Amino acid sequence: MSIEDERRRARAELEAEFRRLDTVFEVLADMQDAAFAVAWSKDLRGVGFENSRHAQAFASLRPVHVERTEVRDRLLDYQFTPEQAAQIRARVAERQREREAARQRPGRSR
């Protein structure tokens, strides 16, 4: 197997893994949204079950998001030149810093 064939195979595997993780993330987000919608429709009374489903989906979202981000980051190396991948990573990191800074500003409701 040539190096180019190996790169194509690795890229295809990463793309499949990213699609899988993206689907899992979307299902968990939908579960969380559904639990919240049901709780809201009950005027937030007697919603212990919905709260537990919401909490479980929320707790599961974080590790899936982290893994999905890692796969996407590795996939950049197969989709772009090293320089382009570095620029994309820098932009993503800058946006993440901006979001974190916005969360830390005083006066933000919690």
Protein Blocks (a to p, Z undefined) as FASTA:
>chain_A
ZZklmmmmmmmmmmmmmmmmmmmmmmmmmmmmmmmmmmmmnoopailmmmmmmmmmmmmm
mmmmmmmmmmmmmmmmmmpcfklmmmmmmmmmmmmmmmmmmmmpghiaZZ
